[in-house]
């Protein structure tokens, strides 16, 4: 029995096909081709078919493959009544619950941040790394202390130490 099928040609990653007529027992790669009936480029969807040759072999009983039957129908070549229309394959999604189309209307925008998550994002952080680390970890009781620059700051941090310092302490000179 003869078959009308496609033979892949072209380089790797850029397939092109010949429409060939050959014995159904052989592989399209075997080279035993009865007739070349056209070509098909799937990238541009361009088909060049010899309608006269194809209809001649169809009348003699050549069976087109499913893909060739679709191609012949698209090109307007009349298929005999005994040629079965290829069934449309039903595609199913692997995880249909993850598709955007199947999400509820309220959850359709997961990229839109809520009011709680917007507040920290809008305020630029100008804190030093020491204070931001201390604020993030609730286990830390006090942030790391810096050396005392002025007596007033020393009084705030340690009231007992401020009382012990003499009131007549010489003023500190500014650093240059």
Residue pairs with C-beta under 8 A, 6 or more apart in sequence:
1 23
1 24
1 61
1 62
1 63
2 21
2 22
2 23
2 24
2 34
2 57
2 60
2 61
2 62
2 63
3 21
3 22
3 23
3 24
3 62
3 63
3 64
3 65
4 19
4 20
4 21
4 37
4 54
4 57
4 58
4 62
4 63
4 64
4 65
4 68
5 19
5 20
5 22
5 28
5 64
5 65
5 67
5 68
6 17
6 18
6 19
6 20
6 28
6 40
6 65
6 67
6 68
7 17
7 18
7 19
7 20
7 28
7 29
7 33
8 15
8 16
8 17
8 28
9 15
9 16
9 17
9 18
10 16
14 43
15 42
16 39
16 40
16 41
16 42
17 39
17 40
17 41
17 42
18 36
18 38
18 39
18 40
19 36
19 37
19 38
19 39
19 40
19 47
19 49
19 54
19 68
19 71
20 28
20 33
20 34
20 35
20 36
20 37
21 33
21 34
21 35
21 36
21 37
21 53
21 57
21 62
22 28
22 30
22 32
22 33
22 34
23 32
23 34
24 63
26 32
34 57
35 53
35 57
37 49
37 50
37 53
37 54
37 57
38 47
38 48
38 49
38 50
38 54
39 47
39 48
40 46
40 47
40 48
40 71
41 47
47 71
47 74
47 75
49 71
49 72
49 75
49 77
51 75
51 77
54 72
54 77
55 77
55 78
58 64
58 79
58 80
58 83
59 80
63 83
64 72
64 79
64 83
66 86
67 86
69 79
69 83
69 84
69 85
69 86
70 86
72 79
73 79
73 85
93 99
96 102
100 108
113 121
125 132
127 135
130 143
130 144
131 143
133 140
134 140
134 142
134 143
134 144
135 143
145 157
148 154
148 157
150 172
151 162
151 165
151 169
154 161
154 162
154 165
155 161
155 162
